Amino acid sequence: MSHAEKSKRQSHVAVEKLRDLIFSGSLAAGSDHLESELASDLGMSRTPVREAALILEAQGLVEVRPRKGLRVRCMSTADMAEVYDILTVLESLAAGLA
């Protein structure tokens, strides 16, 4: 496995783990988190966590704040369910194309 493939895989793992923590409430809405702390909690380096944060920001789940880490966005339960449904469909399509 090349370095680029390994990095991409780690970023994907970080996205999944962080999304699960957000949806479970372990990372509460409105809470702030440093990339270094999240990386330590997930047992990985900051790079995949940083990449995951950017992906989650694009998905509307977090706000990336330069030099301050990230903030979990406040969402209603209905919003979270809608995002989860959309992500499930997109991930299924991506898996089919891979």
Secondary structure in CASP SS format (residue, H / E / C, confidence):
PFRMAT SS
TARGET T0000
AUTHOR 0000-0000-0000
METHOD secondary structure of the structure
MODEL  1
M C 1.00
S C 1.00
H H 1.00
A H 1.00
E H 1.00
K H 1.00
S H 1.00
K H 1.00
R H 1.00
Q H 1.00
S H 1.00
H H 1.00
V H 1.00
A H 1.00
V H 1.00
E H 1.00
K H 1.00
L H 1.00
R H 1.00
D H 1.00
L H 1.00
I H 1.00
F H 1.00
S H 1.00
G C 1.00
S C 1.00
L C 1.00
A C 1.00
A C 1.00
G C 1.00
S C 1.00
D E 1.00
H E 1.00
L C 1.00
E H 1.00
S H 1.00
E H 1.00
L H 1.00
A H 1.00
S H 1.00
D H 1.00
L H 1.00
G C 1.00
M C 1.00
S C 1.00
R H 1.00
T H 1.00
P H 1.00
V H 1.00
R H 1.00
E H 1.00
A H 1.00
A H 1.00
L H 1.00
I H 1.00
L H 1.00
E H 1.00
A H 1.00
Q C 1.00
G C 1.00
L C 1.00
V E 1.00
E E 1.00
V E 1.00
R E 1.00
P C 1.00
R C 1.00
K C 1.00
G E 1.00
L E 1.00
R E 1.00
V E 1.00
R C 1.00
C C 1.00
M C 1.00
S C 1.00
T H 1.00
A H 1.00
D H 1.00
M H 1.00
A H 1.00
E H 1.00
V H 1.00
Y H 1.00
D H 1.00
I H 1.00
L H 1.00
T H 1.00
V H 1.00
L H 1.00
E H 1.00
S H 1.00
L H 1.00
A H 1.00
A H 1.00
G H 1.00
L H 1.00
A C 1.00
END
